[in-house]
Amino acid sequence: MKKIITLSITMGLISTVMAQTNESNTTKSSVNYVKNLEIQTKGLKQIKGLLMTVKPVIMESLKRDKTGLEGAVLCSTKAHEMGANYNKSLPEGSSIRRTAIKYRNPNNKPDATDLVVMNDMIAEGNLSKPLVVDMGKSFRVYKALPIKPPCLKCHGNLESMPKEMKTLINKKYPHDLATGFKLNEFRGVVVSEIKK
């Protein structure tokens, strides 16, 4: 009888440990990566459309204000609105969003799949190849965003950042995680989601 009880307890402990390991094990195998050129092309077209909507506005502001303050204000006040307006122009069942591991805006907080994909991109040094994920009822196309020179104005080293920029970031985003980046580092992703 003691052997049966001991065996039952041991099996219960093993099951508990395995369940906990599986819950915390967010590896590449937990995401269903697929090769679907049609979806990848469609998603990249939508991502490019968003970037070409936002980029000229930001670049124009940087021409007017070399400090980057105007661009940072623009990002904090208009980027979400521009993204929402762009989403309205997409075909039904499609949407675009931005996310990052070190996000600034809490509205851009990544979900579990986003985190796995971004960590895989970083681990593989993949900043150029898009990834397609089958989510069951939809596909997601992920495109990495590397840090470019203009990005460093408000996402670079805090120690070398102008006081006005730090004040603005602290005021708009008191829980900001998105500083300390270096040129060409992984910043985050743009995600195109396309319903099946």
C-alpha positions as CSV (number, residue, x, y, z in Angstrom):
1,M,0.0,0.0,0.0
2,K,2.8,2.4,0.9
3,K,4.4,1.7,-2.5
4,I,1.2,2.6,-4.3
5,I,0.8,5.8,-2.3
6,T,4.4,6.7,-2.9
7,L,4.1,5.9,-6.6
8,S,0.9,8.0,-6.9
9,I,2.6,11.0,-5.1
10,T,5.7,10.7,-7.3
11,M,3.5,10.5,-10.5
12,G,1.5,13.5,-9.3
13,L,4.7,15.5,-8.7
14,I,6.1,14.6,-12.1
15,S,2.9,15.6,-13.8
16,T,2.9,19.0,-12.0
17,V,6.5,19.7,-12.9
18,M,5.9,18.7,-16.6
19,A,2.8,20.9,-16.8
20,Q,4.7,23.9,-15.3
21,T,7.6,23.3,-17.7
22,N,5.2,23.2,-20.7
23,E,3.4,26.4,-19.6
24,S,6.7,28.3,-19.3
25,N,8.3,26.8,-22.4
26,T,7.8,29.4,-25.0
27,T,10.0,28.0,-27.8
28,K,9.9,28.1,-31.5
29,S,8.0,24.8,-31.5
30,S,5.1,26.5,-29.8
31,V,4.5,28.7,-32.8
32,N,3.2,27.3,-36.1
33,Y,5.5,28.9,-38.7
34,V,4.4,28.3,-42.2
35,K,5.7,29.0,-45.7
36,N,2.9,30.7,-47.6
37,L,4.2,33.1,-50.2
38,E,0.7,34.5,-51.1
39,I,0.0,35.5,-47.5
40,Q,3.6,36.7,-47.0
41,T,3.3,38.9,-50.1
42,K,-0.1,40.3,-49.0
43,G,1.1,40.9,-45.5
44,L,4.3,42.7,-46.6
45,K,2.3,44.9,-49.0
46,Q,0.1,46.0,-46.1
47,I,3.1,46.5,-43.8
48,K,4.8,48.6,-46.4
49,G,1.7,50.6,-46.9
50,L,1.6,51.5,-43.2
51,L,5.3,52.3,-43.1
52,M,5.0,54.5,-46.2
53,T,2.1,56.4,-44.5
54,V,3.9,57.1,-41.2
55,K,7.6,57.4,-42.3
56,P,7.3,60.6,-44.5
57,V,5.4,62.4,-41.7
58,I,8.1,61.5,-39.2
59,M,11.0,62.3,-41.6
60,E,9.5,65.7,-42.4
61,S,9.2,66.5,-38.7
62,L,12.9,65.6,-38.3
63,K,13.8,68.0,-41.1
64,R,12.1,70.8,-39.3
65,D,13.4,69.9,-35.8
66,K,16.8,68.2,-35.6
67,T,16.4,67.5,-31.9
68,G,13.6,64.9,-32.6
69,L,11.2,66.4,-30.1
70,E,8.6,67.3,-32.7
71,G,8.9,63.7,-34.1
72,A,8.5,62.3,-30.6
73,V,5.4,64.4,-29.9
74,L,4.0,63.4,-33.3
75,C,4.6,59.7,-32.5
76,S,2.9,60.0,-29.1
77,T,-0.1,62.0,-30.5
78,K,-0.6,60.9,-34.1
79,A,1.0,57.4,-34.7
80,H,-1.9,55.5,-33.1
81,E,-4.4,57.6,-35.1
82,M,-2.5,57.1,-38.3
83,G,-2.4,53.3,-37.7
84,A,-6.1,53.2,-37.0
85,N,-6.9,55.2,-40.2
86,Y,-4.7,53.0,-42.2
87,N,-6.4,49.9,-40.9
88,K,-9.7,51.3,-42.1
89,S,-8.3,51.3,-45.6
90,L,-7.4,47.6,-45.5
91,P,-9.6,44.8,-46.9
92,E,-12.1,43.3,-44.4
93,G,-10.4,40.7,-42.2
94,S,-7.0,42.4,-42.3
95,S,-5.3,44.6,-39.7
96,I,-1.8,46.0,-38.9
97,R,-0.2,46.8,-35.6
98,R,3.2,47.4,-34.1
99,T,4.7,45.7,-31.1
100,A,8.0,45.2,-29.4
101,I,9.6,43.4,-26.5
102,K,10.7,46.8,-25.2
103,Y,7.6,48.7,-25.9
104,R,6.8,52.3,-25.2
105,N,3.1,52.6,-25.5
106,P,1.1,50.1,-23.4
107,N,-1.3,49.7,-26.3
108,N,1.5,48.0,-28.2
109,K,2.2,45.4,-25.6
110,P,3.0,42.0,-27.3
111,D,1.0,38.9,-26.8
112,A,2.6,35.4,-26.1
113,T,2.9,34.6,-29.9
114,D,4.5,38.0,-30.6
115,L,7.1,37.4,-27.9
116,V,8.0,34.0,-29.2
117,V,8.4,35.3,-32.8
118,M,10.4,38.3,-31.8
119,N,12.7,36.2,-29.6
120,D,13.2,33.8,-32.5
121,M,14.0,36.7,-34.8
122,I,16.6,37.9,-32.3
123,A,18.1,34.5,-31.7
124,E,18.5,33.9,-35.4
125,G,19.7,37.4,-36.1
126,N,16.8,37.8,-38.5
127,L,16.1,41.4,-39.3
128,S,15.3,41.0,-42.9
129,K,13.3,37.8,-43.5
130,P,9.5,38.1,-42.7
131,L,7.9,35.2,-40.8
132,V,4.4,33.9,-41.3
133,V,2.5,32.2,-38.5
134,D,-0.7,30.2,-38.8
135,M,-2.9,31.3,-35.9
136,G,-5.7,28.9,-36.7
137,K,-8.4,31.4,-37.8
138,S,-5.8,33.8,-39.3
139,F,-2.3,34.3,-40.5
140,R,0.2,36.7,-39.1
141,V,3.1,38.2,-41.1
142,Y,5.9,39.6,-38.9
143,K,8.4,42.1,-40.3
144,A,11.3,43.2,-38.1
145,L,12.1,46.9,-37.6
146,P,15.8,47.6,-37.0
147,I,16.9,50.8,-35.3
148,K,17.9,53.5,-37.9
149,P,19.7,56.8,-37.1
150,P,16.5,58.8,-36.7
151,C,15.1,56.3,-34.2
152,L,18.0,56.9,-31.9
153,K,16.7,60.4,-31.1
154,C,14.1,59.0,-28.8
155,H,15.1,55.3,-28.5
156,G,18.8,55.7,-28.0
157,N,21.0,56.0,-24.9
158,L,19.3,57.9,-22.1
159,E,22.6,59.4,-20.9
160,S,23.2,61.1,-24.2
161,M,19.6,62.1,-24.8
162,P,18.6,65.7,-24.4
163,K,16.9,66.5,-21.1
164,E,13.8,67.8,-23.0
165,M,13.4,64.4,-24.8
166,K,13.8,62.5,-21.5
167,T,11.2,64.7,-19.9
168,L,8.8,64.3,-22.8
169,I,9.1,60.5,-22.7
170,N,8.7,60.3,-18.9
171,K,5.6,62.5,-19.1
172,K,3.9,60.6,-22.0
173,Y,5.1,57.1,-21.1
174,P,6.0,56.8,-17.4
175,H,6.5,53.1,-17.8
176,D,8.6,53.3,-21.0
177,L,10.8,50.3,-21.9
178,A,12.0,51.5,-25.3
179,T,15.3,53.3,-24.8
180,G,18.9,52.1,-24.8
181,F,19.0,50.9,-28.3
182,K,22.0,51.0,-30.6
183,L,22.1,51.4,-34.4
184,N,20.7,48.4,-36.4
185,E,19.5,46.6,-33.3
186,F,16.1,44.9,-33.3
187,R,13.5,47.4,-32.3
188,G,10.3,45.5,-32.7
189,V,7.9,44.3,-35.4
190,V,5.1,45.3,-37.6
191,V,2.4,42.6,-37.7
192,S,-0.1,42.1,-40.5
193,E,-3.0,39.8,-39.5
194,I,-5.1,38.3,-42.3
195,K,-8.2,36.2,-41.5
196,K,-8.5,32.9,-43.4
